[in-house]
Amino acid sequence: MTFDDLQGKVALITGAAGGIGAATAAAFLAQGAKVALVDVNPAVLDAVVAKLSATYDAADIHAITADVSQEADVKAYVEETVRVFGTIDVFFNNAGIEGVVAPLVDQTMEDFDRVMAINVRGSFMGLKYVLPVMYAKKSGSVINMSSIGGLVAGPAPVTPYVTSKFAITGLTRLAANESAAHGVRVNSVHPSPVDTEMMRRIEEGAAPGAASAAKEGIAAGIPWGRYAKPEEIANAVVWLGSDASSFVVGDQLRIDGSQLS
């Protein structure tokens, strides 16, 4: 499907070197948008940019190395995006980590704080600095990355991660209410397991040495019978970023193969 309104628009994506981030960058570029790609890992980010540039105009792609848990970095990536592309039309607030797979009583405070700093603090600060850019022109769409783990606690022992994703759900609802008066839409997406490196780590953490069996067991709990593909999440994000979803505000969009039905 083509969304003509995205032609020439600017999409800012954090966590852009990951599977979902990279797929979303490609999906926006395919619609004729420009993309600013933010990640903490410059080597992997450069590889993503090189791959995208082989298909799309390199002038429409800008890479920014930043740690989303650091306020100065967040402020800087927003300012650099505006400097390079002039504005921000869509913000995919995507950066996040899963933390350590372990029972709650075995989780360390250091790991809990790290997950919250990236997933919650990073998302909050992204909104804090991107929204004024959108408010000034009275338009924009923000898509926060949550999870079905931000709607219901699942069986995997990743308490800091689930806690962070429930926080994103609340953050989205409040930000949506505040931003609506400024012509800016804020929504969140809630995927079930997606076939990415994050899930490889969770599978291995849940069943050391038997990750393949863990994947089969997790997939068996999804009525559609498999994990989501990164491109399937990207397509939903592009739709939320486009005018085709113009009356979708404050929503928690499940992309879960009916796992929570």
C-alpha positions as CSV (number, residue, x, y, z in Angstrom):
1,M,0.0,0.0,0.0
2,T,1.2,3.5,-0.8
3,F,0.8,6.5,1.5
4,D,1.3,9.5,-0.7
5,D,1.3,11.9,2.2
6,L,4.6,10.5,3.5
7,Q,6.4,11.6,0.3
8,G,9.2,14.0,1.4
9,K,8.3,13.7,5.1
10,V,10.9,13.2,7.8
11,A,10.8,10.1,10.0
12,L,13.1,9.9,13.1
13,I,13.8,6.4,14.3
14,T,15.6,5.4,17.5
15,G,17.0,1.9,17.9
16,A,17.5,2.0,14.2
17,A,20.3,-0.6,14.0
18,G,18.0,-3.3,15.3
19,G,15.8,-5.6,13.2
20,I,12.6,-3.6,13.7
21,G,14.3,-0.2,13.4
22,A,16.1,-1.1,10.2
23,A,13.0,-2.6,8.6
24,T,11.0,0.5,9.5
25,A,13.6,2.7,8.0
26,A,13.3,0.8,4.7
27,A,9.5,1.0,4.9
28,F,9.5,4.8,5.3
29,L,12.1,5.2,2.5
30,A,10.0,3.1,0.2
31,Q,7.2,5.6,0.8
32,G,9.4,8.5,-0.3
33,A,10.2,9.7,3.2
34,K,13.6,10.9,4.6
35,V,14.9,9.0,7.6
36,A,17.1,10.0,10.6
37,L,18.4,6.9,12.2
38,V,19.6,6.9,15.8
39,D,21.5,4.1,17.5
40,V,24.2,3.7,20.2
41,N,26.2,1.2,18.1
42,P,27.9,3.1,15.2
43,A,29.3,0.1,13.5
44,V,26.0,-1.7,13.2
45,L,24.2,1.6,12.3
46,D,26.7,2.2,9.5
47,A,26.1,-1.3,8.1
48,V,22.3,-0.6,8.1
49,V,22.9,2.8,6.3
50,A,25.1,1.1,3.7
51,K,22.5,-1.5,3.0
52,L,19.7,1.1,2.7
53,S,21.8,3.3,0.5
54,A,22.2,0.5,-2.0
55,T,18.5,0.8,-2.7
56,Y,17.5,4.3,-1.7
57,D,18.9,7.8,-2.1
58,A,21.7,8.3,0.4
59,A,20.7,11.9,0.7
60,D,17.5,10.8,2.3
61,I,19.3,8.9,5.1
62,H,21.1,10.4,8.0
63,A,22.8,8.4,10.8
64,I,23.2,9.7,14.3
65,T,25.1,7.9,17.1
66,A,23.4,8.6,20.5
67,D,22.6,7.0,23.8
68,V,18.9,7.5,24.4
69,S,19.4,7.2,28.2
70,Q,21.4,10.4,28.2
71,E,19.5,13.7,28.0
72,A,22.3,15.6,26.2
73,D,22.3,12.9,23.5
74,V,18.6,12.9,23.1
75,K,18.5,16.7,22.7
76,A,21.4,16.5,20.2
77,Y,19.7,13.9,18.0
78,V,16.6,15.9,17.8
79,E,18.5,19.1,17.0
80,E,20.6,17.3,14.4
81,T,17.6,15.8,12.7
82,V,16.0,19.3,12.4
83,R,19.3,20.8,11.2
84,V,19.7,18.2,8.5
85,F,16.1,17.7,7.3
86,G,14.4,20.8,8.6
87,T,11.7,19.2,10.7
88,I,10.3,15.9,12.2
89,D,7.0,14.6,10.9
90,V,7.1,11.1,12.4
91,F,8.9,9.8,15.5
92,F,9.3,6.1,16.0
93,N,10.4,6.0,19.7
94,N,11.7,2.5,19.3
95,A,15.0,2.0,21.2
96,G,14.8,-0.6,23.9
97,I,16.6,-3.6,25.5
98,E,15.2,-6.8,27.1
99,G,17.6,-7.0,30.1
100,V,18.5,-10.2,31.8
101,V,16.3,-13.3,31.6
102,A,16.0,-14.3,35.3
103,P,13.5,-14.6,38.1
104,L,12.6,-11.3,39.8
105,V,14.5,-12.2,43.0
106,D,17.6,-12.8,40.9
107,Q,17.5,-9.5,39.0
108,T,20.1,-7.0,40.0
109,M,19.2,-3.4,40.6
110,E,21.9,-2.4,38.1
111,D,20.1,-4.3,35.3
112,F,16.7,-3.0,36.4
113,D,18.0,0.6,36.3
114,R,19.6,0.0,32.9
115,V,16.4,-1.3,31.3
116,M,14.4,1.5,32.8
117,A,16.9,4.1,31.7
118,I,16.8,3.0,28.1
119,N,13.2,1.9,27.7
120,V,11.4,4.4,29.9
121,R,13.7,7.4,30.5
122,G,14.8,7.2,26.8
123,S,11.2,7.2,25.5
124,F,10.2,10.0,27.9
125,M,13.1,12.2,26.8
126,G,12.4,11.5,23.2
127,L,8.9,12.8,23.6
128,K,10.1,15.7,25.7
129,Y,12.4,17.0,22.9
130,V,10.5,15.9,19.7
131,L,7.0,17.1,20.7
132,P,7.9,20.8,20.7
133,V,9.1,20.5,17.1
134,M,5.8,19.0,16.2
135,Y,3.7,21.3,18.3
136,A,5.3,24.3,16.6
137,K,3.8,23.2,13.2
138,K,0.7,21.6,14.8
139,S,1.2,18.3,13.2
140,G,3.1,15.0,13.6
141,S,2.8,11.4,14.6
142,V,4.6,9.6,17.4
143,I,4.7,5.8,17.6
144,N,6.1,4.4,20.9
145,M,7.4,0.9,20.9
146,S,5.8,-1.2,23.7
147,S,5.0,-4.9,23.6
148,I,2.3,-7.3,24.4
149,G,4.3,-7.4,27.6
150,G,3.0,-3.9,28.2
151,L,-0.5,-5.2,28.2
152,V,-0.3,-8.5,30.1
153,A,2.6,-10.1,32.0
154,G,3.9,-13.1,30.0
155,P,5.6,-16.2,31.2
156,A,9.2,-15.2,30.4
157,P,11.1,-14.0,33.5
158,V,12.0,-10.5,32.2
159,T,10.4,-8.4,35.0
160,P,12.3,-5.2,34.3
161,Y,11.4,-5.3,30.6
162,V,7.7,-6.0,31.3
163,T,7.7,-3.2,33.9
164,S,9.2,-0.8,31.3
165,K,6.7,-1.7,28.7
166,F,3.7,-1.2,31.0
167,A,5.2,2.2,31.7
168,I,5.3,3.0,28.0
169,T,1.6,2.1,27.8
170,G,0.8,4.7,30.4
171,L,3.2,7.3,28.9
172,T,1.5,6.9,25.6
173,R,-2.0,7.5,26.9
174,L,-1.0,10.6,28.8
175,A,1.1,12.0,26.0
176,A,-1.7,11.4,23.5
177,N,-4.1,13.4,25.7
178,E,-1.7,16.3,26.0
179,S,-0.6,16.3,22.4
180,A,-4.1,16.1,20.8
181,A,-4.7,19.8,21.3
182,H,-1.5,20.5,19.4
183,G,-2.5,18.4,16.4
184,V,0.0,15.7,17.2
185,R,-1.0,12.0,17.4
186,V,0.7,9.6,19.9
187,N,0.1,5.9,19.7
188,S,2.0,2.7,20.8
189,V,2.5,-0.6,19.1
190,H,2.5,-3.9,21.0
191,P,4.1,-6.8,19.1
192,S,4.1,-10.4,20.2
193,P,7.6,-12.0,19.7
194,V,9.3,-10.8,16.6
195,D,12.0,-12.7,14.8
196,T,15.0,-10.6,15.8
197,E,18.2,-10.9,17.7
198,M,16.4,-9.8,20.9
199,M,14.3,-12.9,20.8
200,R,17.4,-15.0,20.2
201,R,18.8,-13.7,23.5
202,I,15.5,-14.3,25.3
203,E,15.2,-17.8,24.0
204,E,18.8,-18.7,25.1
205,G,18.2,-17.0,28.5
206,A,15.0,-18.9,29.0
207,A,16.5,-22.3,28.0
208,P,20.3,-22.2,27.9
209,G,21.5,-24.6,25.3
210,A,18.0,-25.3,24.0
211,A,17.1,-22.0,22.4
212,S,15.5,-23.7,19.3
213,A,13.1,-25.7,21.6
214,A,12.3,-22.5,23.5
215,K,11.4,-20.8,20.2
216,E,9.2,-23.6,19.2
217,G,7.4,-23.5,22.5
218,I,6.9,-19.7,22.3
219,A,5.7,-19.8,18.7
220,A,3.2,-22.6,19.7
221,G,1.5,-20.1,22.0
222,I,0.7,-17.8,19.1
223,P,-2.5,-18.8,17.3
224,W,-1.0,-17.6,14.0
225,G,1.7,-20.2,14.6
226,R,4.9,-18.1,14.2
227,Y,6.8,-15.0,15.3
228,A,6.1,-11.7,13.6
229,K,8.5,-10.5,10.9
230,P,10.2,-7.1,11.5
231,E,8.6,-5.9,8.2
232,E,5.2,-6.6,9.7
233,I,5.8,-4.3,12.6
234,A,7.3,-1.8,10.2
235,N,4.2,-1.7,8.0
236,A,2.0,-1.0,11.1
237,V,4.4,1.8,12.1
238,V,4.3,3.4,8.7
239,W,0.5,3.2,8.7
240,L,0.4,5.0,12.1
241,G,2.8,7.6,10.8
242,S,0.6,8.3,7.7
243,D,-2.6,10.3,7.3
244,A,-4.4,7.0,6.7
245,S,-4.6,6.6,10.5
246,S,-5.5,10.3,11.1
247,F,-8.2,9.5,13.8
248,V,-6.1,6.9,15.6
249,V,-5.0,8.7,18.8
250,G,-3.8,7.2,22.1
251,D,-4.2,3.6,20.8
252,Q,-2.3,0.5,21.9
253,L,-2.1,-1.4,18.6
254,R,-1.6,-5.1,19.0
255,I,0.5,-6.8,16.4
256,D,0.4,-10.3,17.9
257,G,-1.0,-13.0,15.7
258,S,-4.0,-13.2,18.1
259,Q,-1.8,-14.1,21.0
260,L,-3.8,-12.0,23.4
261,S,-7.2,-12.7,21.9
